[in-house]
Amino acid sequence: MDLENQGSNLVLRVGMVGDVLEDMLVGFRSKEKDVQVVGVWMTDEEGVEEKGEEKAVRQVAEKHGIGFRLWTDEKYFIDDRDIPFDSPRKYPDVFTSYRKSVEPLRDAPRRVLPTPKSLPTLPNFIPPQKEPFLIPGKYDGLQSALLKPLEARPLLPKIAPFPKGVKSASPFEGGSKAGQKRIQHLIASGAMTNYKDTRNGLLGLDFSTKLSAWLALGCITARQVHFQLIDFEEGHNEEYRGTPGYGKGENKGTAAVRFELLWRDYMRLCTRKFGPRLFRVGGFRDDNSYPWKTPDGKGSGPEVKEAFERFLNGTTGTGLIDASQRELYHTGYTSNRARQNVASYLAKHLGINWKLGAEWYESLLTDYDLSNNWGNWQYVAGVGNDPRGEARVFNPVKQAVDYDPRGEYIKAWVEELRPLTEPQEIFQVWKVEPERRKKLDLESNIMVDKPLKRIDFRVGSKGGRGGGRYGGSSRNGNRGRGRGGPQNGYHYNGNGRYEKKGQEDKPRVNNGH
C-alpha cells in the first residue's frame, strides 16, 4: 500500500461521517497527553449528500475547537481553478461548448504533483470502532463481512447463475499500484493507440481502458493518465519504445482517451451547476411532462412491476439487454456500449422511471461515480443535457447487429441462447419457430413466450452466422460510436481538436471506459 510505503497507514470506520468524527475526537481527547488533534482535512466533492457530509464534519470540528480545511479534488483532468468560467451558472449546458472552451485538451492539465518521500506515522492509540460494527483486520475478513448479507439475501434470488466458461471483462484489483500497471499495460500493448477503433467492444479486457473504477475511487488521477500518454507520445519512456506510434505525438487513440477524461470532468461540473436536479425525475431540464411508469406507483398496474423485475433479472427477451444486465449483476461491470442501450431500453422502450435504473447501477457498479452515473442516465432518458433530448433512442437489436454481429457476447452471458446460430434469434429469441423450441430447450421460456418488447428490426446479411466460442467475434469492425466522443459527427484534426461534421457529441452512461 502506498501509505504504508510512506510510513503511514489507512484506518477504516463505519457510520455516518459526522458521527464517526465525533467518536474519534472524543476518543482521542481521553488520551490527550499522548495524542493531540490539530486539524481535520477533507476533500471537496459534488453531490447533495456529499455536501451534507462536509457540513457535518465542519460542525463537529468547530464544536471541538479544531481547524477544518476543505481541499480541491485534484483527480480530474482539468483543475477547477483553470476552467474559463467564474461561476457554475455560466457552465455550458452542452458538452461540445465546454469542450471547445478548454481545447486543445493536450495542453490543458496541470502537472502531476510529486509523491512525498514520507508521511507522518499514525499514533499508537486510535479510538476503536463504535459498536455494533466491527472492522475486520484483513482484506479477506472485510470481503467476507461485506458479502455475508448479500449471500444470505441475494438482491435477485431468481437471476441466472454465473454462466460457465465466461470471464469478467473487468477482473482487476483495486489500489494505485494496480491502476498504474493498467495504464502502463494499455500504452505498451497499443490499446491506447487503438482505443478509438476498439472502444465499442463487448467482450475482452482491452477493447476499452477499464480505468473507470480506479478513477472513480481516486486510486489514479486523470492527470496521471494524461502524462503517461505524454511520455509515450513524446518518446520519453523507453518501456514503450516498441509500441507503434512511440515518439510520434498525439494520435487519434490517445486523443480519444483524453476526450473521455474530459467527459468525466464535465458531468461533475453539471452536478455543481444543477445541484439536486441531478436526482429529480425531471433532470437538468426540469422537464416533468413525461408520464414515467413506476412499479407500485400511482396509475401503474402489476405489469409494470413484472417488467421492471424482468429487466433487472435479464429476462426481457432482448438479447443485448439481458446479457448486459446479467454481466452487471455478476461482475459489477458492463461496457459503455451496453450501458447506453440498457438505459435507453428502460427509459425509452419501457417508459419506466429512469431513476430506478440509475439507482440499480449505483448499487452494483464497481466504477460507480455519482455525477457520471446519474447525469448520464438522465441524458439518455431525455431529461438531461442532451441537445436531442427524447429524440435519441437506441435500437438494441440494430446495436447488437453492429457491435455483436454473431451474438458472441449475448451467448456468453445468456447461456440459454448458446444452441442458437441465427443472429435474429439470438438478438430476439421469440423469433425461434415454435416447432424448434422444445429441441432447443426453450419451451415455456418467458423470454420466448412473452418478450417485453418485439422490436422492429430484421437482421440482414450483415449479421453473419455462427462460429467462434459462442458464435463468433463480438465485433464487426468499427461501425461508429453513439457514445459521446470523437465519432460519426467528429473527426480528430491532429491539432488537439475535434471538428464537427454535422451532429452533436454523443452520450455515455457512467463511462465504463
TAPE-V176490 format. One record per backbone hydrogen bond with DSSP energy under -0.5 kcal/mol. NH is the residue of the N-H (numbers start at 1). CO is the residue of the C=O. Records with the same first field share a line. If there is no record, write none. Layout:
BEGIN
NH = CO  CO
END
This chain:
BEGIN
5 = 1
6 = 2
7 = 4
8 = 3
20 = 16
21 = 17
22 = 18
23 = 19
24 = 20
25 = 21
26 = 22
27 = 23
28 = 24
29 = 25
30 = 26
31 = 28
32 = 29
34 = 31
35 = 31
38 = 36
40 = 67
42 = 69
44 = 71
51 = 47
52 = 48
53 = 49
54 = 50
55 = 51
56 = 52
57 = 53
58 = 54
59 = 55
60 = 56
61 = 57
62 = 58
63 = 59
64 = 60
65 = 62
66 = 61
67 = 38
69 = 40
71 = 42  69
74 = 72
79 = 77
82 = 79
83 = 79  80
85 = 83
90 = 87
91 = 88
98 = 94
99 = 95
100 = 96
101 = 97
102 = 98  99
103 = 99
105 = 496
107 = 104
108 = 105
109 = 105
119 = 6
126 = 124
133 = 130
136 = 134
142 = 138
143 = 139
144 = 140
145 = 141
146 = 142
147 = 143
148 = 144
149 = 145
151 = 147
152 = 148
153 = 149
159 = 156
160 = 313
166 = 163
179 = 175
180 = 176
181 = 177
182 = 178
183 = 179
184 = 180
185 = 181
186 = 182
187 = 183
188 = 184
189 = 185
190 = 187
191 = 186
192 = 186
194 = 190
195 = 192
197 = 194
198 = 194  195
199 = 195
201 = 198
211 = 513
215 = 211
216 = 212
217 = 213
218 = 214  215
219 = 214
220 = 214
222 = 75
225 = 221
226 = 222
227 = 223
228 = 224
229 = 225
230 = 226
231 = 227
232 = 228
233 = 229
234 = 230
235 = 232
236 = 231
237 = 231
238 = 236
240 = 237
241 = 238
243 = 240
246 = 243
247 = 232
248 = 245
249 = 233
255 = 251
256 = 252
257 = 253
258 = 254
259 = 255
260 = 256
261 = 257
262 = 258
263 = 259
264 = 260
265 = 261
266 = 262
267 = 263
268 = 264
269 = 265
270 = 266
271 = 267
272 = 268
273 = 269
274 = 270
275 = 271
277 = 274
278 = 275
279 = 276
283 = 280
285 = 383
286 = 282  283
287 = 282
288 = 286
292 = 290
293 = 351
297 = 294
300 = 297
301 = 299
304 = 301
305 = 301
306 = 302
307 = 303
308 = 304
309 = 305
310 = 306
311 = 307
312 = 308
313 = 309
314 = 310  311
315 = 310
319 = 317  427
322 = 318
323 = 319
324 = 320
325 = 321
326 = 322
327 = 323
328 = 324
329 = 325
330 = 326
331 = 327
332 = 328
333 = 327
339 = 335
340 = 336
341 = 337
342 = 338
343 = 339
344 = 340
345 = 341
346 = 342
347 = 343
348 = 344
349 = 344  345
350 = 345
352 = 346
353 = 293
356 = 353
357 = 353
358 = 354
359 = 355
360 = 356
361 = 357
362 = 358
363 = 359
364 = 360  361
365 = 361
366 = 332
367 = 332
368 = 365
373 = 369
374 = 370
375 = 371
376 = 372
377 = 373
378 = 374
379 = 375
380 = 376
381 = 377
382 = 378  379
383 = 378
384 = 378
387 = 385
389 = 386
391 = 388
392 = 389
393 = 391
396 = 394
399 = 395
400 = 396
401 = 397
402 = 398
403 = 399
404 = 400
406 = 473
407 = 404
411 = 407
412 = 408
413 = 409
414 = 410
415 = 413
417 = 414
418 = 415
420 = 417
423 = 421  464
425 = 422
426 = 422
427 = 423
428 = 424
429 = 317
431 = 428
432 = 429
436 = 433
437 = 433  434
438 = 434
440 = 436
441 = 438
442 = 437
443 = 437
445 = 442
446 = 444
448 = 445
449 = 445
450 = 446
452 = 316
453 = 316
455 = 453
457 = 455
459 = 457
463 = 460
464 = 461
466 = 421
476 = 477
479 = 477
487 = 485
489 = 487
490 = 487
491 = 499
493 = 497
499 = 491
501 = 489
502 = 489
510 = 372  508
512 = 510
END
